[in-house]
Amino acid sequence: AQTVTQSQPEMSVQEAETVTLSCTYDTSESDYYLFWYKQPPSRQMILVIRQEAYKQQNATENRFSVNFQKAAKSFSLKISDSQLGDAAMYFCAYRSTPYTGTASKLTFGTGTRLQVTL
Amino acid sequence: KAGVTQTPRYLIKTRGQQVTLSCSPISGHRSVSWYQQTPGQGLQFLFEYFSETQRNKGNFPGRFSGRQFSNSRSEMNVSTLELGDSALYLCASSLGGGFDEQYFGPGTRLTVT
């Protein structure tokens, strides 16, 4: 079974600064997907960024980028130019490919609460 | 395109009762997955329905069940409610091929007293 670990329960960043959230995972699969989701106080889970394991290039979405280290099974999220609206819980998640038959299941980490200060 | 909708948004039930939660996926999406979110256990996968069939199931007791209708709307039922069933229940929809993203609804907050 796959596991996802987020070792930082809380992080704080000043507005306009950069912050990196950590995530490690464990799997025996060679191909899979990794995600970062954001859950603001409204509780709606929003996809931030997605990485496919077979792609060596790190994914980027505007101010959000990842550092994907497949051998180390590490998947960190970097938020640049932090904004007040970035304050939320951030969850790292793992998903198998459709070839395993369990592609619909997301395995989540415990989350990191990000505070953004002025 | 309308997003994933869940009803009701809030629910209070008494221990021993049963409850039904509803999820309407994004138009064209055929897969609906359900997750339970609690402070103690975090986010856990309950089950997934695709084309009216349960395709995947998590490690939850049989009191948790679901179904999907021909229009892809899904319902989740919990029978004989326990205090520990108090949680935020999230559903997510996707096209169902396994390569696409899951889009989450706003959740139903269930409180069992």
Contacts between the chains, C-beta under 8 A, distances in Angstrom:
chain1	res1	chain2	res2	distance
A	35	B	101	8.0
A	37	B	104	7.9
A	42	B	106	7.1
A	43	B	88	6.2
A	43	B	106	6.4
A	43	B	107	5.2
A	43	B	109	7.8
A	44	B	104	6.3
A	44	B	105	7.4
A	44	B	106	4.8
A	44	B	107	7.2
A	45	B	90	6.3
A	45	B	92	7.6
A	45	B	104	3.8
A	46	B	104	7.5
A	47	B	101	5.6
A	47	B	102	7.9
A	47	B	103	7.5
A	50	B	101	6.7
A	91	B	43	6.8
A	97	B	98	6.7
A	97	B	99	7.9
A	98	B	97	6.6
A	98	B	98	2.9
A	98	B	99	6.5
A	101	B	56	7.7
A	102	B	56	5.8
A	103	B	98	3.3
A	103	B	99	7.9
A	104	B	31	6.0
A	104	B	33	5.2
A	104	B	48	3.9
A	104	B	50	7.4
A	104	B	55	6.4
A	104	B	56	5.1
A	104	B	94	7.3
A	104	B	96	7.9
A	104	B	98	7.0
A	104	B	102	7.6
A	105	B	33	7.3
A	105	B	45	4.6
A	105	B	48	7.0
A	105	B	56	5.6
A	105	B	58	7.1
A	106	B	33	7.6
A	106	B	35	7.5
A	106	B	43	7.7
A	106	B	45	6.6
A	106	B	92	7.8
A	106	B	102	6.7
A	107	B	45	7.4
A	108	B	42	6.1
A	108	B	43	4.0
A	109	B	42	7.8
A	110	B	42	5.2
A	111	B	42	7.0
